[in-house]
Amino acid sequence: MPRVTYISDDGKETALDVPVGTSVMQAAILNSVDGIVAECGGSCMCATCHVFVREDQLPLCPEMEVGEDAMLDGTAVPRRPNSRLSCQLVMSPRMDGLVVTMPETQT
């Protein structure tokens, strides 16, 4: 299983083995990772699962869709070039070792 490391705003790291086909957001919620709220449950209808992907790993991630791009304009913390919604990051074998950092707030 691919592994994801979640880094909270205060630096706490949580590493999880995530089944292929499971989103980074789903894995965080199922494992009570602090920092991802996911109010819409993964429908790309809110921006409360905002994460920052380690910049050198952006090419490993699925391409950003128009809806995600629009939702990132409404995040509680200003978006960065490496901002993604974790509900749209569905794990694949090539994403093994993914590192995401959560912003200081989601709401």
MODELLER restraints for C-alpha pairs under 7 A, 6 or more apart:
rsr = mdl.restraints
at = mdl.atoms
rsr.add(forms.Gaussian(group=physical.xy_distance, feature=features.Distance(at['CA:1:A'], at['CA:17:A']), mean=5.63, stdev=0.5))
rsr.add(forms.Gaussian(group=physical.xy_distance, feature=features.Distance(at['CA:1:A'], at['CA:18:A']), mean=5.86, stdev=0.5))
rsr.add(forms.Gaussian(group=physical.xy_distance, feature=features.Distance(at['CA:1:A'], at['CA:19:A']), mean=5.46, stdev=0.5))
rsr.add(forms.Gaussian(group=physical.xy_distance, feature=features.Distance(at['CA:1:A'], at['CA:20:A']), mean=6.67, stdev=0.5))
rsr.add(forms.Gaussian(group=physical.xy_distance, feature=features.Distance(at['CA:2:A'], at['CA:17:A']), mean=5.65, stdev=0.5))
rsr.add(forms.Gaussian(group=physical.xy_distance, feature=features.Distance(at['CA:2:A'], at['CA:18:A']), mean=5.61, stdev=0.5))
rsr.add(forms.Gaussian(group=physical.xy_distance, feature=features.Distance(at['CA:2:A'], at['CA:19:A']), mean=6.73, stdev=0.5))
rsr.add(forms.Gaussian(group=physical.xy_distance, feature=features.Distance(at['CA:2:A'], at['CA:20:A']), mean=6.99, stdev=0.5))
rsr.add(forms.Gaussian(group=physical.xy_distance, feature=features.Distance(at['CA:2:A'], at['CA:93:A']), mean=5.70, stdev=0.5))
rsr.add(forms.Gaussian(group=physical.xy_distance, feature=features.Distance(at['CA:2:A'], at['CA:95:A']), mean=6.58, stdev=0.5))
rsr.add(forms.Gaussian(group=physical.xy_distance, feature=features.Distance(at['CA:2:A'], at['CA:96:A']), mean=4.12, stdev=0.5))
rsr.add(forms.Gaussian(group=physical.xy_distance, feature=features.Distance(at['CA:2:A'], at['CA:97:A']), mean=6.68, stdev=0.5))
rsr.add(forms.Gaussian(group=physical.xy_distance, feature=features.Distance(at['CA:3:A'], at['CA:15:A']), mean=6.73, stdev=0.5))
rsr.add(forms.Gaussian(group=physical.xy_distance, feature=features.Distance(at['CA:3:A'], at['CA:16:A']), mean=5.49, stdev=0.5))
rsr.add(forms.Gaussian(group=physical.xy_distance, feature=features.Distance(at['CA:3:A'], at['CA:17:A']), mean=4.33, stdev=0.5))
rsr.add(forms.Gaussian(group=physical.xy_distance, feature=features.Distance(at['CA:3:A'], at['CA:18:A']), mean=5.84, stdev=0.5))
rsr.add(forms.Gaussian(group=physical.xy_distance, feature=features.Distance(at['CA:3:A'], at['CA:96:A']), mean=5.09, stdev=0.5))
rsr.add(forms.Gaussian(group=physical.xy_distance, feature=features.Distance(at['CA:3:A'], at['CA:97:A']), mean=5.11, stdev=0.5))
rsr.add(forms.Gaussian(group=physical.xy_distance, feature=features.Distance(at['CA:3:A'], at['CA:98:A']), mean=6.67, stdev=0.5))
rsr.add(forms.Gaussian(group=physical.xy_distance, feature=features.Distance(at['CA:4:A'], at['CA:15:A']), mean=5.60, stdev=0.5))
rsr.add(forms.Gaussian(group=physical.xy_distance, feature=features.Distance(at['CA:4:A'], at['CA:16:A']), mean=5.40, stdev=0.5))
rsr.add(forms.Gaussian(group=physical.xy_distance, feature=features.Distance(at['CA:4:A'], at['CA:17:A']), mean=6.45, stdev=0.5))
rsr.add(forms.Gaussian(group=physical.xy_distance, feature=features.Distance(at['CA:4:A'], at['CA:18:A']), mean=6.89, stdev=0.5))
rsr.add(forms.Gaussian(group=physical.xy_distance, feature=features.Distance(at['CA:4:A'], at['CA:96:A']), mean=6.78, stdev=0.5))
rsr.add(forms.Gaussian(group=physical.xy_distance, feature=features.Distance(at['CA:4:A'], at['CA:97:A']), mean=5.52, stdev=0.5))
rsr.add(forms.Gaussian(group=physical.xy_distance, feature=features.Distance(at['CA:4:A'], at['CA:98:A']), mean=4.81, stdev=0.5))
rsr.add(forms.Gaussian(group=physical.xy_distance, feature=features.Distance(at['CA:4:A'], at['CA:99:A']), mean=5.79, stdev=0.5))
rsr.add(forms.Gaussian(group=physical.xy_distance, feature=features.Distance(at['CA:5:A'], at['CA:13:A']), mean=6.52, stdev=0.5))
rsr.add(forms.Gaussian(group=physical.xy_distance, feature=features.Distance(at['CA:5:A'], at['CA:14:A']), mean=5.56, stdev=0.5))
rsr.add(forms.Gaussian(group=physical.xy_distance, feature=features.Distance(at['CA:5:A'], at['CA:15:A']), mean=4.18, stdev=0.5))
rsr.add(forms.Gaussian(group=physical.xy_distance, feature=features.Distance(at['CA:5:A'], at['CA:16:A']), mean=6.40, stdev=0.5))
rsr.add(forms.Gaussian(group=physical.xy_distance, feature=features.Distance(at['CA:5:A'], at['CA:98:A']), mean=6.26, stdev=0.5))
rsr.add(forms.Gaussian(group=physical.xy_distance, feature=features.Distance(at['CA:5:A'], at['CA:99:A']), mean=4.72, stdev=0.5))
rsr.add(forms.Gaussian(group=physical.xy_distance, feature=features.Distance(at['CA:5:A'], at['CA:100:A']), mean=6.32, stdev=0.5))
rsr.add(forms.Gaussian(group=physical.xy_distance, feature=features.Distance(at['CA:6:A'], at['CA:13:A']), mean=5.60, stdev=0.5))
rsr.add(forms.Gaussian(group=physical.xy_distance, feature=features.Distance(at['CA:6:A'], at['CA:14:A']), mean=5.13, stdev=0.5))
rsr.add(forms.Gaussian(group=physical.xy_distance, feature=features.Distance(at['CA:6:A'], at['CA:15:A']), mean=6.21, stdev=0.5))
rsr.add(forms.Gaussian(group=physical.xy_distance, feature=features.Distance(at['CA:6:A'], at['CA:99:A']), mean=6.06, stdev=0.5))
rsr.add(forms.Gaussian(group=physical.xy_distance, feature=features.Distance(at['CA:6:A'], at['CA:100:A']), mean=5.12, stdev=0.5))
rsr.add(forms.Gaussian(group=physical.xy_distance, feature=features.Distance(at['CA:6:A'], at['CA:101:A']), mean=5.81, stdev=0.5))
rsr.add(forms.Gaussian(group=physical.xy_distance, feature=features.Distance(at['CA:7:A'], at['CA:13:A']), mean=4.55, stdev=0.5))
rsr.add(forms.Gaussian(group=physical.xy_distance, feature=features.Distance(at['CA:7:A'], at['CA:14:A']), mean=6.54, stdev=0.5))
rsr.add(forms.Gaussian(group=physical.xy_distance, feature=features.Distance(at['CA:7:A'], at['CA:100:A']), mean=6.17, stdev=0.5))
rsr.add(forms.Gaussian(group=physical.xy_distance, feature=features.Distance(at['CA:7:A'], at['CA:101:A']), mean=4.54, stdev=0.5))
rsr.add(forms.Gaussian(group=physical.xy_distance, feature=features.Distance(at['CA:7:A'], at['CA:102:A']), mean=6.25, stdev=0.5))
rsr.add(forms.Gaussian(group=physical.xy_distance, feature=features.Distance(at['CA:8:A'], at['CA:35:A']), mean=6.32, stdev=0.5))
rsr.add(forms.Gaussian(group=physical.xy_distance, feature=features.Distance(at['CA:8:A'], at['CA:101:A']), mean=5.88, stdev=0.5))
rsr.add(forms.Gaussian(group=physical.xy_distance, feature=features.Distance(at['CA:8:A'], at['CA:102:A']), mean=5.19, stdev=0.5))
rsr.add(forms.Gaussian(group=physical.xy_distance, feature=features.Distance(at['CA:9:A'], at['CA:101:A']), mean=6.96, stdev=0.5))
rsr.add(forms.Gaussian(group=physical.xy_distance, feature=features.Distance(at['CA:9:A'], at['CA:102:A']), mean=5.80, stdev=0.5))
rsr.add(forms.Gaussian(group=physical.xy_distance, feature=features.Distance(at['CA:9:A'], at['CA:103:A']), mean=5.74, stdev=0.5))
rsr.add(forms.Gaussian(group=physical.xy_distance, feature=features.Distance(at['CA:9:A'], at['CA:104:A']), mean=5.15, stdev=0.5))
rsr.add(forms.Gaussian(group=physical.xy_distance, feature=features.Distance(at['CA:18:A'], at['CA:27:A']), mean=6.36, stdev=0.5))
rsr.add(forms.Gaussian(group=physical.xy_distance, feature=features.Distance(at['CA:20:A'], at['CA:91:A']), mean=4.99, stdev=0.5))
rsr.add(forms.Gaussian(group=physical.xy_distance, feature=features.Distance(at['CA:20:A'], at['CA:92:A']), mean=5.06, stdev=0.5))
rsr.add(forms.Gaussian(group=physical.xy_distance, feature=features.Distance(at['CA:20:A'], at['CA:93:A']), mean=6.70, stdev=0.5))
rsr.add(forms.Gaussian(group=physical.xy_distance, feature=features.Distance(at['CA:21:A'], at['CA:90:A']), mean=5.56, stdev=0.5))
rsr.add(forms.Gaussian(group=physical.xy_distance, feature=features.Distance(at['CA:21:A'], at['CA:91:A']), mean=5.31, stdev=0.5))
rsr.add(forms.Gaussian(group=physical.xy_distance, feature=features.Distance(at['CA:21:A'], at['CA:92:A']), mean=6.48, stdev=0.5))
rsr.add(forms.Gaussian(group=physical.xy_distance, feature=features.Distance(at['CA:22:A'], at['CA:90:A']), mean=5.45, stdev=0.5))
rsr.add(forms.Gaussian(group=physical.xy_distance, feature=features.Distance(at['CA:22:A'], at['CA:91:A']), mean=5.63, stdev=0.5))
rsr.add(forms.Gaussian(group=physical.xy_distance, feature=features.Distance(at['CA:23:A'], at['CA:86:A']), mean=6.71, stdev=0.5))
rsr.add(forms.Gaussian(group=physical.xy_distance, feature=features.Distance(at['CA:23:A'], at['CA:87:A']), mean=5.52, stdev=0.5))
rsr.add(forms.Gaussian(group=physical.xy_distance, feature=features.Distance(at['CA:23:A'], at['CA:88:A']), mean=6.61, stdev=0.5))
rsr.add(forms.Gaussian(group=physical.xy_distance, feature=features.Distance(at['CA:23:A'], at['CA:89:A']), mean=5.33, stdev=0.5))
rsr.add(forms.Gaussian(group=physical.xy_distance, feature=features.Distance(at['CA:23:A'], at['CA:90:A']), mean=4.02, stdev=0.5))
rsr.add(forms.Gaussian(group=physical.xy_distance, feature=features.Distance(at['CA:23:A'], at['CA:91:A']), mean=5.76, stdev=0.5))
rsr.add(forms.Gaussian(group=physical.xy_distance, feature=features.Distance(at['CA:24:A'], at['CA:86:A']), mean=5.14, stdev=0.5))
rsr.add(forms.Gaussian(group=physical.xy_distance, feature=features.Distance(at['CA:24:A'], at['CA:87:A']), mean=6.21, stdev=0.5))
rsr.add(forms.Gaussian(group=physical.xy_distance, feature=features.Distance(at['CA:24:A'], at['CA:89:A']), mean=5.68, stdev=0.5))
rsr.add(forms.Gaussian(group=physical.xy_distance, feature=features.Distance(at['CA:24:A'], at['CA:90:A']), mean=6.31, stdev=0.5))
rsr.add(forms.Gaussian(group=physical.xy_distance, feature=features.Distance(at['CA:24:A'], at['CA:91:A']), mean=6.82, stdev=0.5))
rsr.add(forms.Gaussian(group=physical.xy_distance, feature=features.Distance(at['CA:25:A'], at['CA:49:A']), mean=6.49, stdev=0.5))
rsr.add(forms.Gaussian(group=physical.xy_distance, feature=features.Distance(at['CA:25:A'], at['CA:86:A']), mean=4.76, stdev=0.5))
rsr.add(forms.Gaussian(group=physical.xy_distance, feature=features.Distance(at['CA:25:A'], at['CA:87:A']), mean=4.80, stdev=0.5))
rsr.add(forms.Gaussian(group=physical.xy_distance, feature=features.Distance(at['CA:26:A'], at['CA:87:A']), mean=6.96, stdev=0.5))
rsr.add(forms.Gaussian(group=physical.xy_distance, feature=features.Distance(at['CA:28:A'], at['CA:36:A']), mean=6.92, stdev=0.5))
rsr.add(forms.Gaussian(group=physical.xy_distance, feature=features.Distance(at['CA:35:A'], at['CA:102:A']), mean=5.85, stdev=0.5))
rsr.add(forms.Gaussian(group=physical.xy_distance, feature=features.Distance(at['CA:36:A'], at['CA:48:A']), mean=6.45, stdev=0.5))
rsr.add(forms.Gaussian(group=physical.xy_distance, feature=features.Distance(at['CA:36:A'], at['CA:49:A']), mean=4.91, stdev=0.5))
rsr.add(forms.Gaussian(group=physical.xy_distance, feature=features.Distance(at['CA:37:A'], at['CA:48:A']), mean=5.32, stdev=0.5))
rsr.add(forms.Gaussian(group=physical.xy_distance, feature=features.Distance(at['CA:37:A'], at['CA:49:A']), mean=5.86, stdev=0.5))
rsr.add(forms.Gaussian(group=physical.xy_distance, feature=features.Distance(at['CA:37:A'], at['CA:106:A']), mean=6.76, stdev=0.5))
rsr.add(forms.Gaussian(group=physical.xy_distance, feature=features.Distance(at['CA:38:A'], at['CA:48:A']), mean=5.08, stdev=0.5))
rsr.add(forms.Gaussian(group=physical.xy_distance, feature=features.Distance(at['CA:38:A'], at['CA:49:A']), mean=5.06, stdev=0.5))
rsr.add(forms.Gaussian(group=physical.xy_distance, feature=features.Distance(at['CA:39:A'], at['CA:46:A']), mean=6.80, stdev=0.5))
rsr.add(forms.Gaussian(group=physical.xy_distance, feature=features.Distance(at['CA:39:A'], at['CA:48:A']), mean=6.26, stdev=0.5))
rsr.add(forms.Gaussian(group=physical.xy_distance, feature=features.Distance(at['CA:40:A'], at['CA:46:A']), mean=6.00, stdev=0.5))
rsr.add(forms.Gaussian(group=physical.xy_distance, feature=features.Distance(at['CA:42:A'], at['CA:87:A']), mean=4.91, stdev=0.5))
rsr.add(forms.Gaussian(group=physical.xy_distance, feature=features.Distance(at['CA:44:A'], at['CA:68:A']), mean=6.36, stdev=0.5))
rsr.add(forms.Gaussian(group=physical.xy_distance, feature=features.Distance(at['CA:44:A'], at['CA:87:A']), mean=6.78, stdev=0.5))
rsr.add(forms.Gaussian(group=physical.xy_distance, feature=features.Distance(at['CA:46:A'], at['CA:71:A']), mean=6.48, stdev=0.5))
rsr.add(forms.Gaussian(group=physical.xy_distance, feature=features.Distance(at['CA:47:A'], at['CA:71:A']), mean=5.88, stdev=0.5))
rsr.add(forms.Gaussian(group=physical.xy_distance, feature=features.Distance(at['CA:47:A'], at['CA:72:A']), mean=6.30, stdev=0.5))
rsr.add(forms.Gaussian(group=physical.xy_distance, feature=features.Distance(at['CA:47:A'], at['CA:74:A']), mean=6.54, stdev=0.5))
rsr.add(forms.Gaussian(group=physical.xy_distance, feature=features.Distance(at['CA:47:A'], at['CA:75:A']), mean=5.31, stdev=0.5))
rsr.add(forms.Gaussian(group=physical.xy_distance, feature=features.Distance(at['CA:47:A'], at['CA:85:A']), mean=6.73, stdev=0.5))
rsr.add(forms.Gaussian(group=physical.xy_distance, feature=features.Distance(at['CA:48:A'], at['CA:106:A']), mean=4.82, stdev=0.5))
rsr.add(forms.Gaussian(group=physical.xy_distance, feature=features.Distance(at['CA:48:A'], at['CA:107:A']), mean=6.57, stdev=0.5))
rsr.add(forms.Gaussian(group=physical.xy_distance, feature=features.Distance(at['CA:49:A'], at['CA:85:A']), mean=5.46, stdev=0.5))
rsr.add(forms.Gaussian(group=physical.xy_distance, feature=features.Distance(at['CA:49:A'], at['CA:86:A']), mean=5.44, stdev=0.5))
rsr.add(forms.Gaussian(group=physical.xy_distance, feature=features.Distance(at['CA:49:A'], at['CA:87:A']), mean=6.68, stdev=0.5))
rsr.add(forms.Gaussian(group=physical.xy_distance, feature=features.Distance(at['CA:49:A'], at['CA:106:A']), mean=6.99, stdev=0.5))
rsr.add(forms.Gaussian(group=physical.xy_distance, feature=features.Distance(at['CA:50:A'], at['CA:83:A']), mean=6.84, stdev=0.5))
rsr.add(forms.Gaussian(group=physical.xy_distance, feature=features.Distance(at['CA:50:A'], at['CA:84:A']), mean=5.85, stdev=0.5))
rsr.add(forms.Gaussian(group=physical.xy_distance, feature=features.Distance(at['CA:50:A'], at['CA:85:A']), mean=4.59, stdev=0.5))
rsr.add(forms.Gaussian(group=physical.xy_distance, feature=features.Distance(at['CA:50:A'], at['CA:86:A']), mean=6.10, stdev=0.5))
rsr.add(forms.Gaussian(group=physical.xy_distance, feature=features.Distance(at['CA:50:A'], at['CA:102:A']), mean=6.82, stdev=0.5))
rsr.add(forms.Gaussian(group=physical.xy_distance, feature=features.Distance(at['CA:50:A'], at['CA:106:A']), mean=6.95, stdev=0.5))
rsr.add(forms.Gaussian(group=physical.xy_distance, feature=features.Distance(at['CA:51:A'], at['CA:83:A']), mean=5.78, stdev=0.5))
rsr.add(forms.Gaussian(group=physical.xy_distance, feature=features.Distance(at['CA:51:A'], at['CA:84:A']), mean=5.52, stdev=0.5))
rsr.add(forms.Gaussian(group=physical.xy_distance, feature=features.Distance(at['CA:51:A'], at['CA:85:A']), mean=6.07, stdev=0.5))
rsr.add(forms.Gaussian(group=physical.xy_distance, feature=features.Distance(at['CA:51:A'], at['CA:86:A']), mean=6.19, stdev=0.5))
rsr.add(forms.Gaussian(group=physical.xy_distance, feature=features.Distance(at['CA:51:A'], at['CA:100:A']), mean=5.99, stdev=0.5))
rsr.add(forms.Gaussian(group=physical.xy_distance, feature=features.Distance(at['CA:51:A'], at['CA:101:A']), mean=5.59, stdev=0.5))
rsr.add(forms.Gaussian(group=physical.xy_distance, feature=features.Distance(at['CA:51:A'], at['CA:102:A']), mean=4.79, stdev=0.5))
rsr.add(forms.Gaussian(group=physical.xy_distance, feature=features.Distance(at['CA:51:A'], at['CA:103:A']), mean=6.48, stdev=0.5))
rsr.add(forms.Gaussian(group=physical.xy_distance, feature=features.Distance(at['CA:52:A'], at['CA:82:A']), mean=5.36, stdev=0.5))
rsr.add(forms.Gaussian(group=physical.xy_distance, feature=features.Distance(at['CA:52:A'], at['CA:83:A']), mean=4.60, stdev=0.5))
rsr.add(forms.Gaussian(group=physical.xy_distance, feature=features.Distance(at['CA:52:A'], at['CA:84:A']), mean=6.21, stdev=0.5))
rsr.add(forms.Gaussian(group=physical.xy_distance, feature=features.Distance(at['CA:52:A'], at['CA:100:A']), mean=5.40, stdev=0.5))
rsr.add(forms.Gaussian(group=physical.xy_distance, feature=features.Distance(at['CA:52:A'], at['CA:101:A']), mean=5.04, stdev=0.5))
rsr.add(forms.Gaussian(group=physical.xy_distance, feature=features.Distance(at['CA:52:A'], at['CA:102:A']), mean=6.32, stdev=0.5))
rsr.add(forms.Gaussian(group=physical.xy_distance, feature=features.Distance(at['CA:53:A'], at['CA:82:A']), mean=5.45, stdev=0.5))
rsr.add(forms.Gaussian(group=physical.xy_distance, feature=features.Distance(at['CA:53:A'], at['CA:83:A']), mean=6.41, stdev=0.5))
rsr.add(forms.Gaussian(group=physical.xy_distance, feature=features.Distance(at['CA:53:A'], at['CA:84:A']), mean=6.91, stdev=0.5))
rsr.add(forms.Gaussian(group=physical.xy_distance, feature=features.Distance(at['CA:53:A'], at['CA:99:A']), mean=6.16, stdev=0.5))
rsr.add(forms.Gaussian(group=physical.xy_distance, feature=features.Distance(at['CA:53:A'], at['CA:100:A']), mean=4.56, stdev=0.5))
rsr.add(forms.Gaussian(group=physical.xy_distance, feature=features.Distance(at['CA:53:A'], at['CA:101:A']), mean=6.55, stdev=0.5))
rsr.add(forms.Gaussian(group=physical.xy_distance, feature=features.Distance(at['CA:54:A'], at['CA:99:A']), mean=5.73, stdev=0.5))
rsr.add(forms.Gaussian(group=physical.xy_distance, feature=features.Distance(at['CA:54:A'], at['CA:100:A']), mean=6.06, stdev=0.5))
rsr.add(forms.Gaussian(group=physical.xy_distance, feature=features.Distance(at['CA:55:A'], at['CA:82:A']), mean=5.89, stdev=0.5))
rsr.add(forms.Gaussian(group=physical.xy_distance, feature=features.Distance(at['CA:57:A'], at['CA:98:A']), mean=6.83, stdev=0.5))
rsr.add(forms.Gaussian(group=physical.xy_distance, feature=features.Distance(at['CA:60:A'], at['CA:94:A']), mean=6.43, stdev=0.5))
rsr.add(forms.Gaussian(group=physical.xy_distance, feature=features.Distance(at['CA:60:A'], at['CA:95:A']), mean=5.67, stdev=0.5))
rsr.add(forms.Gaussian(group=physical.xy_distance, feature=features.Distance(at['CA:61:A'], at['CA:89:A']), mean=6.60, stdev=0.5))
rsr.add(forms.Gaussian(group=physical.xy_distance, feature=features.Distance(at['CA:61:A'], at['CA:95:A']), mean=6.68, stdev=0.5))
rsr.add(forms.Gaussian(group=physical.xy_distance, feature=features.Distance(at['CA:62:A'], at['CA:89:A']), mean=6.52, stdev=0.5))
rsr.add(forms.Gaussian(group=physical.xy_distance, feature=features.Distance(at['CA:68:A'], at['CA:85:A']), mean=6.77, stdev=0.5))
rsr.add(forms.Gaussian(group=physical.xy_distance, feature=features.Distance(at['CA:72:A'], at['CA:79:A']), mean=6.34, stdev=0.5))
rsr.add(forms.Gaussian(group=physical.xy_distance, feature=features.Distance(at['CA:73:A'], at['CA:79:A']), mean=6.78, stdev=0.5))
rsr.add(forms.Gaussian(group=physical.xy_distance, feature=features.Distance(at['CA:76:A'], at['CA:105:A']), mean=6.57, stdev=0.5))
rsr.add(forms.Gaussian(group=physical.xy_distance, feature=features.Distance(at['CA:76:A'], at['CA:106:A']), mean=5.47, stdev=0.5))
rsr.add(forms.Gaussian(group=physical.xy_distance, feature=features.Distance(at['CA:76:A'], at['CA:107:A']), mean=5.43, stdev=0.5))
rsr.add(forms.Gaussian(group=physical.xy_distance, feature=features.Distance(at['CA:77:A'], at['CA:103:A']), mean=6.59, stdev=0.5))
rsr.add(forms.Gaussian(group=physical.xy_distance, feature=features.Distance(at['CA:77:A'], at['CA:105:A']), mean=6.77, stdev=0.5))
